Amino acid sequence: MEHNPKLVSSEVAALWSAYMQNSMAYCTVQHFASVNEDTDITDILQTALTDCRFVVNGVKQIFEKEKHAIPIGFTQEDVNLKAGRLYSDLFALRYIKYMAAAGTAAAAALLEVLARNDIREFFSKTSDMFMKLYNHACDLLLKKGAFIRSPTIAPMEKAEYLQSESFLSGLMGKHRPLTAIELAHISKNTETNSIGRTFVAGFSQTAKAPEVRKYMETGAEIAAKHETVFRQILLEDEVSFPSTWDSTITQSIDAPFSDKLMMFQTNSLTAISVAGYGAAIGASLRKDLAGHYTRLVAEILQYTNDGVNIMIKNRWMEQPPQNVDREALRNRSV
């Protein structure tokens, strides 16, 4: 007997999110490609566009077949290809690395909640595709001497078990040295804040709505504050700082992106930050680090909530697929 299962909620959620993220990224990379002057990254910009278009078209075909509404997402109305340069070509390359890493991780993480073979094949291909894009971006950044490296530590002389609970909380007000795992999370979260700060700084000078400009200014301040917290931790541990992002932003006030896209991009970055901080809490055994991350997460969540309210008020927040409201049906007027 032929079995044709319908999409389950986790599959709908995965497809909807992929459409939203990739339709946004497609618009963003379109702008980068339109102003690009670095011939070394011309091909990778085109590859990124092709990959994003593959995901958007793939989701659209699946939803059409299953008679699901196609998300609105982001279109040519959300990008102004006549706008001048806002960010450097190197920043565009780093955005592609960042986007490809996030896309690879998201697609891989989703596989465990996907049942249908065709949906699993779609996301498996997506994961492989973005992994190749990520490696290509890494190779170019290494070639340019611009890859963001985490701090180095001395080689471990021998493997041994812990012998004191002071490993968790420190001894007499002092903290034990950071582990390689803790350093990796600090470096990654510093990098996330750096790219976010650069993005929203550019958004703050090009957004049309005053409340959006103000929101982006606040975001830049929060990201800078969080970077300072992480760098202070490294300073106290006498660890060298990781290299910083190229945060070159032009003086252009001609918006390449719609306010709607800028708000969604910022919301996506904050979501990645929350996930990164959460992973760091689980991997950091020093109690002071958990305290820092918990406090910073609360600040990001409040900032995100403010952004969601702005998006809802301006009708920029697209409603995700949701279950039927049975109570509303029962209480409908006859």
C-alpha positions as CSV (number, residue, x, y, z in Angstrom):
1,M,0.0,0.0,0.0
2,E,1.4,3.4,-1.0
3,H,2.0,5.7,2.0
4,N,1.8,9.4,1.4
5,P,2.2,11.1,4.8
6,K,1.4,14.8,5.2
7,L,3.9,17.3,6.5
8,V,4.2,17.2,10.3
9,S,4.6,20.4,12.4
10,S,8.4,20.1,12.7
11,E,8.7,19.8,9.0
12,V,6.5,22.8,8.3
13,A,8.5,24.8,10.8
14,A,11.8,23.8,9.3
15,L,10.7,24.6,5.8
16,W,9.0,27.9,6.8
17,S,12.1,29.1,8.7
18,A,14.4,28.1,5.8
19,Y,12.3,30.2,3.4
20,M,12.3,33.2,5.6
21,Q,16.1,33.1,6.3
22,N,17.2,32.4,2.8
23,S,14.9,34.9,1.1
24,M,16.4,37.5,3.4
25,A,19.9,36.4,2.8
26,Y,19.3,36.4,-0.9
27,C,18.4,40.1,-0.8
28,T,21.4,40.9,1.4
29,V,23.9,39.2,-0.9
30,Q,22.3,40.8,-3.9
31,H,23.3,44.2,-2.5
32,F,26.8,42.9,-1.7
33,A,27.2,41.6,-5.3
34,S,25.9,44.8,-6.8
35,V,28.6,47.0,-5.2
36,N,31.4,44.4,-5.1
37,E,34.8,45.5,-6.4
38,D,36.9,42.5,-5.2
39,T,37.2,40.0,-8.0
40,D,38.4,37.3,-5.6
41,I,34.9,37.1,-4.1
42,T,32.8,37.5,-7.2
43,D,32.3,33.7,-7.6
44,I,31.4,33.1,-4.0
45,L,28.8,35.9,-4.0
46,Q,27.2,34.2,-7.0
47,T,27.4,30.8,-5.4
48,A,25.7,32.2,-2.2
49,L,22.9,33.6,-4.4
50,T,22.4,30.3,-6.1
51,D,22.3,28.4,-2.8
52,C,19.8,30.8,-1.3
53,R,17.6,30.6,-4.4
54,F,17.8,26.8,-4.3
55,V,16.4,26.7,-0.8
56,V,13.7,29.3,-1.5
57,N,12.5,27.5,-4.7
58,G,12.7,24.1,-3.0
59,V,10.5,25.1,-0.1
60,K,8.1,26.8,-2.5
61,Q,7.7,23.7,-4.6
62,I,7.1,21.5,-1.5
63,F,4.5,23.9,0.0
64,E,2.7,24.2,-3.4
65,K,2.5,20.4,-3.7
66,E,1.2,20.1,-0.1
67,K,-1.2,23.0,-0.6
68,H,0.5,25.1,2.2
69,A,0.5,28.9,1.9
70,I,3.8,30.2,0.5
71,P,5.5,32.6,3.0
72,I,5.7,36.3,2.0
73,G,9.3,36.3,3.1
74,F,11.5,38.9,1.4
75,T,11.4,40.1,-2.2
76,Q,13.0,42.6,-4.6
77,E,10.9,45.3,-2.7
78,D,13.2,44.7,0.3
79,V,16.5,45.5,-1.5
80,N,17.5,48.6,-3.4
81,L,20.2,47.6,-5.9
82,K,20.7,51.2,-6.9
83,A,21.9,52.1,-3.4
84,G,25.6,52.7,-2.9
85,R,28.0,50.8,-0.8
86,L,27.3,50.5,2.9
87,Y,29.8,47.8,4.0
88,S,33.2,46.7,2.7
89,D,33.7,43.7,0.4
90,L,35.6,41.9,3.1
91,F,32.6,42.3,5.4
92,A,30.4,40.8,2.7
93,L,32.7,37.8,2.6
94,R,32.6,37.4,6.3
95,Y,28.8,37.6,6.2
96,I,28.8,34.7,3.7
97,K,31.0,32.7,6.1
98,Y,28.7,33.5,9.0
99,M,25.5,32.8,7.0
100,A,26.9,29.5,5.6
101,A,27.9,28.3,9.1
102,A,24.4,29.2,10.5
103,G,22.7,27.5,7.5
104,T,24.8,24.3,7.9
105,A,24.1,24.1,11.6
106,A,20.4,24.8,11.2
107,A,20.0,22.2,8.5
108,A,21.9,19.5,10.4
109,A,20.1,20.2,13.6
110,L,16.7,19.9,11.9
111,L,17.4,16.4,10.5
112,E,16.4,14.6,13.7
113,V,12.9,16.1,13.7
114,L,12.2,15.3,10.0
115,A,10.4,12.1,9.1
116,R,9.6,12.3,5.4
117,N,12.4,11.1,3.1
118,D,12.1,13.9,0.6
119,I,12.3,16.5,3.4
120,R,15.3,14.9,4.9
121,E,17.0,14.7,1.5
122,F,16.2,18.4,0.9
123,F,17.8,19.5,4.2
124,S,20.7,17.0,3.8
125,K,21.5,18.6,0.4
126,T,21.1,22.1,1.9
127,S,23.5,21.2,4.7
128,D,26.1,19.9,2.3
129,M,25.7,22.9,0.0
130,F,26.2,25.4,2.8
131,M,29.1,23.5,4.2
132,K,30.9,23.8,0.8
133,L,30.1,27.5,0.8
134,Y,31.4,27.9,4.3
135,N,34.7,26.1,3.4
136,H,35.1,28.3,0.3
137,A,34.6,31.4,2.4
138,C,37.1,30.2,5.0
139,D,39.7,29.5,2.3
140,L,39.3,33.0,0.9
141,L,39.5,34.6,4.3
142,L,42.7,32.6,5.1
143,K,44.1,33.6,1.7
144,K,43.5,37.3,2.6
145,G,44.9,36.9,6.1
146,A,41.5,37.9,7.5
147,F,40.2,34.8,9.1
148,I,39.1,35.5,12.7
149,R,41.1,33.1,14.9
150,S,40.4,32.3,18.5
151,P,43.2,32.7,21.1
152,T,46.0,30.2,21.3
153,I,46.9,28.2,24.4
154,A,49.9,26.2,25.5
155,P,49.8,22.5,24.6
156,M,48.4,20.3,27.4
157,E,51.3,18.3,29.0
158,K,49.2,15.4,30.3
159,A,45.6,14.3,30.7
160,E,44.3,14.1,34.3
161,Y,41.1,14.2,36.4
162,L,39.9,17.1,38.4
163,Q,40.8,17.0,42.1
164,S,39.1,20.1,43.5
165,E,35.7,21.7,43.4
166,S,37.5,25.1,43.1
167,F,37.6,24.3,39.4
168,L,33.9,25.4,39.3
169,S,34.0,28.5,41.5
170,G,37.6,29.5,42.0
171,L,39.6,29.7,45.2
172,M,39.6,32.7,47.6
173,G,38.1,35.1,45.0
174,K,40.3,34.0,42.2
175,H,39.3,32.1,39.1
176,R,41.1,29.2,37.6
177,P,42.4,29.6,34.0
178,L,39.8,29.3,31.2
179,T,39.5,26.0,29.5
180,A,39.9,25.7,25.7
181,I,36.1,25.0,25.5
182,E,35.3,28.2,27.4
183,L,37.7,30.2,25.3
184,A,36.1,28.8,22.1
185,H,32.6,30.0,23.2
186,I,33.9,33.4,24.3
187,S,35.6,33.9,20.9
188,K,32.6,32.8,19.0
189,N,30.2,35.0,21.0
190,T,32.6,37.9,20.6
191,E,32.6,37.3,16.8
192,T,28.8,37.2,16.7
193,N,28.5,40.5,18.6
194,S,31.1,42.1,16.3
195,I,29.2,41.2,13.1
196,G,26.0,42.2,14.7
197,R,27.4,45.6,15.8
198,T,28.6,46.3,12.3
199,F,25.3,45.4,10.8
200,V,23.1,47.5,13.1
201,A,25.5,50.4,13.0
202,G,25.0,50.6,9.2
203,F,21.3,50.0,9.7
204,S,21.1,52.9,12.1
205,Q,22.2,55.4,9.5
206,T,20.1,54.1,6.7
207,A,16.7,53.1,8.3
208,K,13.8,55.3,7.3
209,A,11.7,55.0,10.5
210,P,13.0,57.0,13.5
211,E,12.1,54.1,15.9
212,V,14.0,51.7,13.8
213,R,17.1,54.0,13.7
214,K,16.9,54.3,17.5
215,Y,16.4,50.5,17.9
216,M,19.6,49.9,15.8
217,E,21.6,52.5,17.8
218,T,20.6,50.6,21.0
219,G,21.6,47.3,19.4
220,A,25.0,48.7,18.6
221,E,25.5,49.8,22.2
222,I,24.4,46.4,23.6
223,A,26.7,44.5,21.2
224,A,29.7,46.8,22.1
225,K,28.9,46.3,25.8
226,H,28.9,42.5,25.4
227,E,32.1,42.5,23.5
228,T,33.7,44.5,26.3
229,V,32.5,41.9,28.9
230,F,34.1,39.1,26.9
231,R,37.3,41.0,26.3
232,Q,37.5,41.8,30.0
233,I,37.3,38.1,30.9
234,L,40.2,37.4,28.5
235,L,42.2,40.4,29.9
236,E,41.8,39.1,33.4
237,D,43.0,35.7,32.3
238,E,45.9,37.2,30.4
239,V,44.7,35.8,27.1
240,S,45.4,37.5,23.9
241,F,42.3,39.0,22.2
242,P,41.0,37.4,19.0
243,S,41.3,39.4,15.9
244,T,38.5,41.8,15.3
245,W,36.0,42.1,12.4
246,D,36.4,44.7,9.7
247,S,33.8,47.1,10.7
248,T,34.2,49.6,7.9
249,I,31.0,51.4,7.2
250,T,30.6,54.1,4.6
251,Q,28.9,57.4,5.2
252,S,26.0,56.4,2.9
253,I,22.5,57.2,4.1
254,D,20.8,55.6,1.1
255,A,19.2,52.4,2.4
256,P,20.0,49.2,0.5
257,F,17.5,47.3,2.6
258,S,13.9,47.9,3.7
259,D,13.3,48.6,7.4
260,K,11.4,45.3,7.5
261,L,14.5,43.4,6.3
262,M,16.8,45.2,8.7
263,M,14.5,44.4,11.6
264,F,14.3,40.7,10.6
265,Q,18.1,40.5,10.1
266,T,18.6,42.0,13.6
267,N,16.1,39.6,15.1
268,S,17.9,36.7,13.5
269,L,21.2,37.9,14.9
270,T,19.8,38.2,18.4
271,A,18.3,34.7,18.1
272,I,21.8,33.3,17.2
273,S,23.3,35.2,20.1
274,V,20.8,33.7,22.6
275,A,21.5,30.2,21.2
276,G,25.3,30.8,21.4
277,Y,25.0,32.1,25.0
278,G,22.9,29.1,25.9
279,A,25.4,26.7,24.5
280,A,28.2,28.5,26.4
281,I,26.3,28.2,29.7
282,G,26.1,24.5,29.2
283,A,29.8,24.2,28.4
284,S,31.3,26.7,30.9
285,L,32.1,25.2,34.3
286,R,33.3,28.4,35.9
287,K,30.4,29.9,37.8
288,D,31.3,33.5,37.0
289,L,31.0,32.8,33.2
290,A,27.5,31.3,33.7
291,G,26.5,34.4,35.6
292,H,27.8,36.7,32.8
293,Y,26.0,34.7,30.1
294,T,22.7,34.6,32.1
295,R,22.7,38.3,32.6
296,L,23.6,39.0,29.0
297,V,20.9,36.7,27.7
298,A,18.3,38.6,29.7
299,E,19.4,41.8,28.1
300,I,19.2,40.4,24.6
301,L,15.8,38.9,25.2
302,Q,14.4,42.3,26.4
303,Y,16.0,43.9,23.3
304,T,14.4,41.2,21.1
305,N,11.0,41.7,22.6
306,D,11.2,45.5,21.9
307,G,12.1,44.6,18.3
308,V,9.2,42.2,17.9
309,N,6.8,44.9,19.1
310,I,8.1,47.3,16.5
311,M,7.7,44.7,13.8
312,I,4.2,43.8,14.8
313,K,3.2,47.5,15.0
314,N,4.4,48.1,11.5
315,R,3.0,44.8,10.1
316,W,6.5,43.5,9.3
317,M,6.2,40.4,11.4
318,E,5.0,37.5,9.4
319,Q,2.9,35.0,11.3
320,P,4.5,31.5,11.4
321,P,2.3,28.5,10.7
322,Q,0.3,27.6,13.7
323,N,-2.2,25.1,15.0
324,V,-5.9,25.6,14.5
325,D,-7.5,27.8,17.2
326,R,-10.3,25.5,18.2
327,E,-11.7,27.8,20.8
328,A,-12.1,30.6,18.2
329,L,-13.9,28.2,16.0
330,R,-16.2,27.1,18.8
331,N,-17.0,30.7,19.8
332,R,-17.5,32.1,16.2
333,S,-20.7,33.9,15.5
334,V,-23.4,31.7,14.0
